[in-house]
Amino acid sequence: MAIHLFADVLSGFGGIETYLDALARRLAADGWPVRIEVSLNGPAPFLDAVEQLGVPVYRQPYVPGDRWQVRQRLLIRHLARRLRPGDWVYCVRQPMPEIYLALVRAVHRRGAKLAASWMFAPEFLPPPPGALGERFCKAVRETDVPISVAECTKGQFREVYGYERPVSVVRYHNVELFDAPVPLPPGPPYHIGYMGRIAIEQKNLDTILQAFKRLTARRGDVILNMHGGGPDSERLQALVEELGLTEQVVLHGRYELRRDLLDIVSRNHLFIYTSRFEGGPCFSLIELLQAGRFVVTSPVGGIPDIYGGRPEIGAMVPPDEPEAIADGLDRAIDLIEAHGADPHRIRARYVEEFHDEIAHRQWLAALGLERTSSSVAVPLADGLSR
């Protein structure tokens, strides 16, 4: 029996790539026969490091202007030829609607099974209109194991797609980059960090800047450090200039996880992550839990699984209200000044529910593959960045 890790779209950085890397390494360390089949949207150097561990990797190259998903269909054909009865295909993100039904049926024709993890909560991925949406919902209903990465979103599979069977909840595999809380830096000034993809619409970066401008009108002892790269980097720079925040906002650009994360966390007293939409608890939030940092965030996707009812570790605010976000940041700084944001208490939330060991047991159980896991640690790929 082989486990095939599949992604119909893969880039060189981001949460899904981090997830694939961590999952592949854990399975390889446990001795599972694992393969990777992906369609690339750009360079993904972390795959080279995984391949050096003995994990076969097939890369379907990017084809500009491919509006008919030809490369994804070629990837399905490549995958199907290698499947054997009893194999598992695991989609690290839900496949695109145009090819999902073809994938499910190609897997089942070979006597294999398919599981898929949702990148965004189903409420943010409604079926397309018409016949395409009907095929997408049919593919979801034919999926052997649909996986939600959040307790608070698993009921949406029935509401949105009509999936009637139980949905498994599996946390993201992750690498424990911090084994203890990171001490808070001295202050003031108080440094507020953002780390993640520079995608203005999803990550709500325009509203964050508006909220931060309001905060600077209340207190002059705050700095916003924005770490990450993405398609909207130039537009973000323009917004900073337009709002007159060039002295208070620092755009640090892309970072490499292993090399830069400790410096990023050590520099900042708290973080902001008020996305408009998400799937499960985001990787940046998991890393900040490990490091013991307070976060002002939004109650979307699986984020409430971390912070719901736990105001001592983070604050959830409406993502579309700059004044409410500014209030949340102001109160968080007051909490830090009063020594009320205990890094050890924040990290305890990671240990109790989001540790990679917990995620791995949940994953094996969802696919019916429980067996004793190896304690072998496989290091994170050098150069994996976001």
N, C-alpha and C positions, 0 to 999 in steps of 0.2 A: 504494500500500500504506500502510495506517495502523496505528499501534500504539495499542491501547486498554489503559489501565491500570485494572484492575478491583479493587474491594474490596467484599465483601458486608457488611462491618461496618467502620466507621471512626469514631474518636473525635477529640477535639481535641488529644490529646497522646499520646506514646508512640513506641516504636521503629518500628512499621509506618508511622505518619504521617511520621516522619523519613525513612524509606526511600522512601516515595512521593514526597515533596518532592524529595529528592536525585535520584532517577531521572528524574522528569518534567523537572526543570531541565536535567539533562545531555542528555537526548534533544532538548529544545527547542534547546539551545545547538548541538547537532550538526545541526540542521535536519531532524530526523525529524518526520513528521506524527503528532503524538501527541495523544490525547484521554484524559480521565479520566472514569470512571463509578463512582460510589461510593454506598453506602447509609450514611447518617449515624446515629450513635448520640448525637451531640451536636455542638456548634459546632466547626468546623474552620477557623479563620480563615486558616491557611496556604494553603488552596485559593484564597482571593481573590488572594493575591500571585502564585500560579502562573498564575491566569487572566489577570492583567495582562500576562503575558509572551506572551499570544496562544494559550495552551493551552485549548481548550474543556473545561469541567468541567460534568458533570451530577451533581446531588445528589439522591438519592432520600431524602425526609425521614423522620425517625423517626416511627413510629406506636406509641404505648403499647399494650402488651398484644397485640402481633402474634405470637401463638404458632404461626401457620401459615406464617411467612416470606412473607407476601403482598408486602411491599415489595421483598424480594430477587427474587421472581419477576417483579414489575413492572420491576425493574432489568434483569433478563435480557431481558425483552421489548423494553425501550428499546434495549439494546445490540444485540440481534439485528437490529433494523430498520436499524441504521446500518452493519452489517458488509458488506464486499464481499469477493469471492474474493481470497485472498492476504493478507488482513489478519491481524494477530496480536492475540490477547487475552492480556494478562499479568496474572495474579492476584498481587498483592503479598503476599497470605497465602492459604493453601489455603482454598477455599470450604467453607462448612459442609456437613455430610453430607446434609442435607435437600434441598439445591438443586444439589449439585455435578454429578450426572449430567445434570440438565436443562440446566445451563450448557454442559457439554461438547458435548452433542448439538445445542443451539441454535447454537453456534459452528460446528460441523462441517456442519450443514445449509446454512449460508451460504458454505461453501467457505473458511472461515477456519481458523486454527490456535490452539491454546490451550497456554500454559505457566503453571505455577504454582510459587510459592516457598513453602516450608513455614515457618510462623511458629514452630512447635515441632518438635523431633525426632519422627519417627514413633512412637518408643517411648512418647512422652507423648500421642500422638493415635491410640490404637487404634480400629479400626472399631467403631461401635456394634453392639450385638447384633442378631441377626435379619436381616430383609430390608433394613433401612436400611443395616446394615453391608455387606451384599452389594452394594447399589447404590453405596455409597461406594467400595468396592474396585474395582468395575467402572469407575467414573468415573476413578479414578487410573490404571487400566490403559489407558483411552482417551485420557488426557492426552498431547498430543504431546511436551511437554518438562516432566516433573517436575523441579524444581530443589531440590537440597539446598544449604543455605548452609554446610555443614560437611563436610569429608572424612570425619570420624569417624562420621557418621550416614548416609551415602549407601547403605550396605548394608542399612539398615533398611527401605527401600522394598520390597525383595523379601521380607524376613522378615515385615513387618507387613501389607503390602497385596498381596503376590504380583505385584509389578511386575517383569517379567523383563528388560526392556531396560536399557541403561546409563543411569545417572542423572547429570546434569550437576551440578557443584559451582560455584556462583557466590557470591562474597562480596557482602555488602550494599553498595549504593551509599551513600556518605557524603560529607559536606562536610568538608574539611580545616579545622577550626576553629583548629588550632594548627599553625604551620609550623616550630616549634622547641620543645624541651622547656621546661617551666615550672620555674623554680628552686624548690627546696624551701624552705619557710619555716623560720625558726629554731625550735629546740626544746631542751629540753622546755618546756611540755607537748607531747605528741605528739597530733596531731589525726588521727583516723581518719574517713574520709568514706564515706557511702553516697549515691549519686545514682541515681534511677530511680523507677519507679512504686511507690507505697505500696500494694502488694498482698501481704498478709502470707503467704498460702499459697504463692504462686509464688516470691516473693523471699525467703522464709524469714526474715522479719524478727523473728519471735518467738524463733527459735533464735539469731539474731545478738545480740539483747538479752541472752539468757541467757549467751552466750559472753562478751559484753562485761562483764557483771557479774562473771564469774569473773576476767577480766583486771584489773578495778579492785581486786580483792582481792589481786592480786599486786603491782600498782604503782599509785601514785596520780597519775601524770603523764600520764594519757590522757583524751581527750575524744572522744566520738562525735558527729559532725555528720551528720544525716540530711536529705537534700535531695530533695524530690519531693512530688507529690500523688497522690491516688488514692482508691479506695473505702474503704480501711481507715485513713484518717488519724486518726479519733477513737479507734478501737480501739488504734492504735499508741500514742497519747498515754496511754491507760489502762494499757497494758502497762508503759510507762516508769514511771508513778507506782507501779504495783503492785510493781515490782522495786526501788523506791527509788533510781532513777537520774536524778531530775530535775535534779541538780546536774552530772551528767557527760554527759548526752545532750541535745543541742539539736536540736529539730525545726524546720527552716527553712521548710518548706512548698514549694509549687511554685516552679519557677524557669523563666526564659526562657533558651533556649539561648545566643543571641547576647549577651544583656545580662549574664548571671550566671555563665556557665561559667568564665571566667577567674578570677573571685573565688573560686568554689568550689574549683577545683583549687589555686589559690595558697594557700588556707587550710589544706589538708590535706596531711599527709606521705605517707599511703597510703590505700587504699580497700578496702572489703569488699563482696563481691558473691557470697555463697554461696547462690545460688538452689537451689530444689528441682528445678526443671525449666526448660529453655530450648530454643530452636531453634538458631540459629547463634550465632556470637560476638556478644554483645549490643552495642548501640550505645554504651551507657555505657562498656563496656570498650574499644571502638574509640577513643572520644574520650580515654580515659585513656592508651591507647597513644600517641596523638598527643602528649599532654602529658608523657609520660615518667614516669608514676606506677606504683609497685608496687601490686599488688592481691592480696589474699587471697580466693580464689574456690573454686568447687566444680567437680568434673569431670563436668558434665552438659551434654547437648546438644553444641553446637559449641565450648564453652569450651576443651576440651583442644587444639583447633587452634591456640589462641594460646599457651597456657602449658605444654603437655605437653613434658617434658624441658628446660624453661627456668627453673630455679629462681631465676635471677638477675633475672627480670622479674616473677615472680609465684609464689604458692604455692597449690596446689590441696589442699583438705581435705574430709573427708566432711561433707556438708551437715547430717546429722542428729546430729552429735556436738558439743555445745557446748564440751566440754573440748578437742577437737582444733582447733576454730576459735580458741579462746583461745590455744592453743599457737602456731598459725600467726600470729596477730597479734603475740604476744610475740616470736617469732623475727624477724618482719618489722621490728619496731621495733629490735631488736638489729642487724639488717643495716643499717638506715638510720643508726643511731648510728655504725656502723663504716664509713660511706660506701661500702657495698657495693651499694646499689640505684642504679645509674648511670642517670639519666634519659635520656641519649643512647643507651645500649644498649637501653633499653625502647622508645624511639621507633623505633629501627631495625627492630624487629619489625613495626611498622605499615608502614613504607616498603617492606619486602621482600615483604609478602603481602596487606595489607589496605587499601592506598591506593585511592582512588576510581578512579584510572586503571586499576588492575588489575581491580577489580570490573567496570568498564565493558567492558573487552576480553572478560572471561569471559562477561558477559551477552550481548553481541553474538554471540560464537562459539556459545553454547548455542542461540540462536535462528536461527543461520545468517545473521546480518545484518552480518558483518564489513565494515567499510569505515573509511577514515581518519576518526578522531574530530577534532572541532573543538577548538581550544585555548581557546575562549571560556569565561570563567568567569562563571557566573551566581550571584549572591549568595544566601545562604540567606534564606528569608522572615523578616521581622521578626515577632516574636511567636510563633514556633514554640516551644512549651514542652513540658515533660514533668513 
